[in-house]
Amino acid sequence: MAWSTRELAELAGTSLRTVRHYHDVGLLAEPERAANGYKRYGVTHLVRLLRIKKLTALGFSLAQIAALGDADEHPEAELRALDTELAATIERLQRARSELALILRHGSPTDLPPELAPTAGGLSAADRAFISVITRALDPSAFDAYKRMLPSLPGALPAGPELDDLPADADERTRIELAERLIPQVRDLYANYPGLENLGTGGNAHSVARAIGAAMTELYNPAQIDVLRRIGLGLQAPRPIPK
């Protein structure tokens, strides 16, 4: 029994172009030709073509199939390596689908870590961007504290909206008074979520500090930055002893 190129392609469930390509790249040996010059394929060619089709369907590249040479009937080591690679790909895709489901369910922004996105709806655009930046470098305990804290905002900071709306040309008295109102509110946040103060150690703490500085400079106007600076100084000052 001998088949033409078209018949071979039909039997294998592929195309003439694919068969010719496999000839060109050396994956499929050229058959003998009949007296009229037409190619005549045999069972060996069909089996080889079916193997190539199966291996490509499993995920092997043509280069990988070529590297197998004639030992591709059951390339166990290569099959196990591919299985490991596919398992990692499936795990990655499952994580991506879970994150997509979370984003779609809550209408969440895509710039935040998925754990924070569902609880960030009440934040201003600047605050959300700020959190998006610094959480990339936070210590795990601080990240967990942010995750637990966000649902309480903005209610935990009654003066927070005033900071969001503070104009760049706000006078010093306005900035001082706003900082004074925010200091006890922020102090309470730190007390309720102590992990917020854990910026990491060594180089990591330095990275977080740099991220905070860069984010503040780009996201907040000079008056807001001044208020945030005063809040930081106020938090460092000793609390008055109750009488």
C-alpha positions as CSV (number, residue, x, y, z in Angstrom):
1,M,0.0,0.0,0.0
2,A,1.3,3.4,-0.9
3,W,-0.3,6.8,-0.5
4,S,0.1,10.2,-2.2
5,T,1.0,13.3,-0.2
6,R,-2.7,14.3,-0.1
7,E,-3.8,10.9,1.0
8,L,-1.2,10.8,3.7
9,A,-2.2,14.2,5.0
10,E,-5.9,13.2,5.0
11,L,-5.2,9.9,6.9
12,A,-3.1,11.8,9.5
13,G,-5.7,14.5,9.8
14,T,-3.4,17.3,8.8
15,S,-2.6,19.4,5.7
16,L,-0.4,19.2,2.7
17,R,1.4,22.3,3.8
18,T,2.2,20.7,7.2
19,V,3.5,17.5,5.6
20,R,5.7,19.6,3.2
21,H,6.9,21.7,6.2
22,Y,7.9,18.6,8.1
23,H,10.0,17.5,5.1
24,D,11.6,20.9,4.9
25,V,12.7,20.9,8.6
26,G,13.9,17.3,8.5
27,L,11.2,15.8,10.7
28,L,9.7,13.5,8.0
29,A,11.9,11.6,5.6
30,E,11.3,12.0,1.9
31,P,9.6,8.9,0.4
32,E,10.6,7.1,-2.8
33,R,9.0,8.3,-5.9
34,A,7.0,6.3,-8.4
35,A,8.0,6.0,-12.1
36,N,5.8,9.0,-12.8
37,G,7.7,11.1,-10.2
38,Y,4.9,11.3,-7.6
39,K,5.8,10.6,-4.0
40,R,4.6,7.3,-2.6
41,Y,4.3,7.1,1.2
42,G,4.2,4.0,3.3
43,V,3.1,2.9,6.8
44,T,6.4,4.1,8.3
45,H,5.7,7.6,7.1
46,L,2.2,7.6,8.4
47,V,3.3,6.3,11.8
48,R,6.0,9.0,12.0
49,L,3.5,11.7,11.0
50,L,1.0,10.5,13.6
51,R,3.8,10.6,16.3
52,I,4.7,14.2,15.3
53,K,1.1,15.2,15.5
54,K,0.7,13.6,18.9
55,L,3.8,15.2,20.3
56,T,2.9,18.6,19.1
57,A,-0.6,18.3,20.5
58,L,1.0,17.4,23.9
59,G,3.1,20.5,23.8
60,F,6.4,19.6,22.3
61,S,8.0,22.1,19.9
62,L,9.2,20.9,16.5
63,A,12.8,21.6,17.7
64,Q,12.2,19.3,20.7
65,I,10.8,16.6,18.4
66,A,13.7,16.8,16.1
67,A,16.1,16.5,19.1
68,L,14.4,13.2,20.0
69,G,15.6,11.7,16.7
70,D,14.4,8.2,16.1
71,A,13.9,7.5,19.9
72,D,10.6,9.2,20.1
73,E,8.4,6.2,20.4
74,H,8.2,6.6,24.2
75,P,10.6,9.4,25.3
76,E,9.9,9.0,29.0
77,A,12.3,11.5,30.4
78,E,11.1,14.2,28.0
79,L,7.4,13.3,28.6
80,R,8.0,13.7,32.4
81,A,9.7,17.0,31.9
82,L,6.8,18.2,29.8
83,D,4.4,17.0,32.4
84,T,6.2,19.0,35.1
85,E,6.1,22.1,32.9
86,L,2.4,21.7,32.1
87,A,1.6,21.3,35.8
88,A,3.4,24.6,36.6
89,T,1.5,26.3,33.7
90,I,-1.9,24.9,34.9
91,E,-1.1,26.2,38.5
92,R,-0.2,29.6,37.1
93,L,-3.4,29.7,35.0
94,Q,-5.5,28.7,38.0
95,R,-4.1,31.5,40.1
96,A,-4.7,33.9,37.2
97,R,-8.4,32.7,36.9
98,S,-8.9,33.1,40.7
99,E,-7.5,36.6,40.6
100,L,-9.6,37.5,37.6
101,A,-12.7,36.1,39.4
102,L,-11.9,38.4,42.4
103,I,-11.4,41.4,40.2
104,L,-14.6,40.8,38.2
105,R,-16.7,40.0,41.3
106,H,-15.7,43.2,43.1
107,G,-15.1,45.5,40.2
108,S,-11.6,46.0,41.6
109,P,-8.8,48.0,40.1
110,T,-6.1,45.9,38.5
111,D,-3.2,47.9,40.0
112,L,-3.6,46.5,43.5
113,P,-2.6,43.1,44.9
114,P,-5.6,40.8,44.6
115,E,-5.8,40.5,48.4
116,L,-6.3,44.2,48.8
117,A,-8.4,45.0,45.8
118,P,-11.9,44.1,47.2
119,T,-11.5,46.4,50.2
120,A,-10.0,49.5,48.5
121,G,-13.2,50.9,47.1
122,G,-13.3,53.9,49.5
123,L,-9.8,55.1,48.8
124,S,-8.9,58.1,46.8
125,A,-7.0,57.5,43.5
126,A,-3.8,58.8,45.2
127,D,-4.2,56.7,48.3
128,R,-4.8,53.6,46.2
129,A,-1.8,54.2,44.0
130,F,0.3,54.9,47.2
131,I,-0.7,51.5,48.7
132,S,-0.2,49.8,45.3
133,V,3.4,51.0,45.3
134,I,4.5,50.4,48.9
135,T,2.8,47.0,49.3
136,R,5.2,45.7,46.7
137,A,8.1,46.1,49.2
138,L,6.4,45.7,52.6
139,D,7.3,43.1,55.2
140,P,4.7,40.3,55.2
141,S,3.4,41.3,58.6
142,A,2.9,44.9,57.4
143,F,1.2,43.7,54.2
144,D,-1.2,41.6,56.4
145,A,-1.9,44.6,58.6
146,Y,-2.8,46.7,55.5
147,K,-5.1,43.9,54.3
148,R,-6.9,43.9,57.6
149,M,-6.9,47.7,58.0
150,L,-8.3,48.7,54.6
151,P,-11.9,47.6,55.2
152,S,-12.0,50.1,58.1
153,L,-11.1,53.0,55.9
154,P,-12.1,55.8,55.5
155,G,-14.2,55.6,58.7
156,A,-11.1,55.1,60.8
157,L,-9.8,58.5,59.7
158,P,-12.7,61.0,59.9
159,A,-10.3,63.8,58.8
160,G,-9.0,61.7,55.9
161,P,-11.3,63.3,53.3
162,E,-10.0,66.7,54.3
163,L,-6.4,65.5,53.5
164,D,-7.6,64.2,50.1
165,D,-9.2,67.5,49.2
166,L,-6.4,69.7,50.7
167,P,-5.3,72.3,48.0
168,A,-1.7,72.7,47.2
169,D,-1.8,76.3,48.4
170,A,-3.4,75.6,51.8
171,D,-2.0,78.0,54.4
172,E,0.2,76.8,57.3
173,R,-2.5,77.1,60.0
174,T,-4.9,74.9,57.9
175,R,-2.1,72.3,57.5
176,I,-1.1,72.4,61.2
177,E,-4.7,72.0,62.4
178,L,-5.4,69.1,59.9
179,A,-2.2,67.3,61.1
180,E,-3.3,67.7,64.7
181,R,-6.7,66.2,64.0
182,L,-5.2,63.3,62.0
183,I,-2.3,62.4,64.5
184,P,-4.6,60.7,67.1
185,Q,-6.6,59.0,64.4
186,V,-3.4,57.6,62.7
187,R,-2.0,56.7,66.1
188,D,-5.2,54.6,66.8
189,L,-4.7,52.8,63.5
190,Y,-1.2,51.9,64.4
191,A,-2.4,50.7,67.8
192,N,-5.1,48.5,66.2
193,Y,-2.9,47.2,63.4
194,P,0.7,47.1,64.9
195,G,2.1,45.4,61.8
196,L,1.7,48.7,59.9
197,E,4.9,49.9,61.6
198,N,7.0,46.9,60.5
199,L,8.6,48.1,57.3
200,G,11.1,45.2,57.4
201,T,14.8,45.2,58.3
202,G,18.1,46.1,56.7
203,G,17.9,46.6,52.9
204,N,14.2,45.9,52.8
205,A,13.4,48.7,55.2
206,H,15.5,51.0,53.0
207,S,13.6,49.9,49.9
208,V,10.2,50.6,51.6
209,A,11.4,54.0,52.8
210,R,12.5,54.9,49.2
211,A,9.2,53.6,47.8
212,I,7.2,55.7,50.3
213,G,9.3,58.8,49.5
214,A,8.9,58.4,45.8
215,A,5.2,57.7,46.0
216,M,4.5,60.7,48.3
217,T,6.4,63.0,46.0
218,E,4.5,62.0,42.9
219,L,1.0,61.4,44.3
220,Y,0.5,64.2,46.8
221,N,0.7,68.0,46.5
222,P,3.1,70.0,48.7
223,A,0.5,70.9,51.3
224,Q,-0.6,67.2,51.6
225,I,3.0,66.1,51.9
226,D,3.6,68.8,54.6
227,V,0.6,67.4,56.6
228,L,1.9,63.9,56.3
229,R,5.3,65.0,57.4
230,R,3.8,66.7,60.5
231,I,1.8,63.6,61.2
232,G,5.0,61.5,61.1
233,L,6.7,63.9,63.5
234,G,3.7,63.9,65.8
235,L,3.7,60.2,66.0
236,Q,7.3,60.2,67.0
237,A,6.7,62.7,69.8
238,P,5.9,61.2,73.3
239,R,2.2,61.2,74.2
240,P,1.2,63.5,77.0
241,I,0.7,61.9,80.4
242,P,-2.9,62.0,81.4
243,K,-3.6,64.0,84.5
